[in-house]
Amino acid sequence: MKMRFFRKKEDEDILSCDMNENIELDNEAEEKPSWKKTLLTYAHDVLYLLALLVVLSLVLRVVVVDGTSMNNTLKDGDYLLVLSNVFYRNPKQGDVIVASKETFDNGAPIVKRVIATEGQVVDIDFEEGVVYVNGEELDEPYTLTPTSLYEGINFPLVVGEDCLFVLGDNRNGSRDSRHPSIGLIDEREVIGKVIFLFIPGTNGTDYAGNPKESRDFSRIGVVD
């Protein structure tokens, strides 16, 4: 009886060892995929990355501020994320937008704030530096200077269909809807809405080529 028990145990041990070896061999085979499978995996990942980049290019654009017309909200050299006009519809009063006007600077992008939309009446008291929309004085804490610069457009002005009246926040240092070369912005000329500042600018350089200001990274964030 003892001999039979010993042989059975030995057989079981041998069988057990053989099974472990087979498992180890199977694991090694699974850990070494073929070069074709690896190539397909990489190609799959690259296609997903390209698709993501295409989607992002349709949704978001990067625009760099050129000039000081939006001081102090935005400064020369600021890098902005802009929600594309593919998804940005129905601009609203107070939105900061990017537009392209062929009659101004050969269509170069300009960054301005929407002051009035279709059907609204804009009036400006240049002596007091106050802007009125539909007879109500605007509360504009974002402006750097009062609106005291007349640029050629007469007021009061009714904003036309599918158009916008825009101003820069630096009212005495901005070319905007007060000037005949820009005037009203057709909504089709809107590139998108500014939503985020991700690299602060320095407001240009001095005569020696040095930045006028140091980069203020605390300005990074959502643009209002």
Rosetta blueprint (number, residue, H / E / L):
1 M L
2 K H
3 M H
4 R H
5 F H
6 F H
7 R H
8 K H
9 K H
10 E H
11 D H
12 E H
13 D H
14 I H
15 L H
16 S H
17 C H
18 D H
19 M H
20 N H
21 E H
22 N H
23 I H
24 E H
25 L H
26 D H
27 N H
28 E H
29 A H
30 E H
31 E L
32 K L
33 P L
34 S L
35 W H
36 K H
37 K H
38 T H
39 L H
40 L H
41 T H
42 Y H
43 A H
44 H H
45 D H
46 V H
47 L H
48 Y H
49 L H
50 L H
51 A H
52 L H
53 L H
54 V H
55 V H
56 L H
57 S H
58 L H
59 V H
60 L E
61 R E
62 V E
63 V E
64 V E
65 V L
66 D L
67 G L
68 T L
69 S L
70 M L
71 N L
72 N L
73 T L
74 L L
75 K L
76 D L
77 G L
78 D L
79 Y E
80 L E
81 L E
82 V E
83 L E
84 S E
85 N L
86 V L
87 F L
88 Y L
89 R L
90 N L
91 P L
92 K L
93 Q L
94 G L
95 D L
96 V E
97 I E
98 V E
99 A E
100 S E
101 K L
102 E L
103 T L
104 F L
105 D H
106 N H
107 G H
108 A L
109 P E
110 I E
111 V E
112 K E
113 R E
114 V E
115 I E
116 A E
117 T E
118 E L
119 G L
120 Q L
121 V E
122 V E
123 D E
124 I E
125 D E
126 F L
127 E L
128 E L
129 G L
130 V E
131 V E
132 Y E
133 V E
134 N L
135 G L
136 E E
137 E E
138 L L
139 D L
140 E L
141 P L
142 Y L
143 T L
144 L L
145 T E
146 P L
147 T L
148 S L
149 L L
150 Y L
151 E L
152 G L
153 I L
154 N L
155 F L
156 P L
157 L E
158 V E
159 V L
160 G L
161 E L
162 D L
163 C E
164 L E
165 F E
166 V E
167 L E
168 G L
169 D L
170 N E
171 R H
172 N H
173 G H
174 S L
175 R L
176 D L
177 S L
178 R L
179 H L
180 P L
181 S L
182 I L
183 G L
184 L L
185 I E
186 D E
187 E H
188 R H
189 E H
190 V E
191 I E
192 G E
193 K E
194 V E
195 I E
196 F E
197 L E
198 F E
199 I E
200 P L
201 G L
202 T L
203 N L
204 G L
205 T E
206 D L
207 Y L
208 A L
209 G L
210 N L
211 P E
212 K L
213 E L
214 S L
215 R L
216 D L
217 F H
218 S H
219 R H
220 I L
221 G E
222 V E
223 V L
224 D L
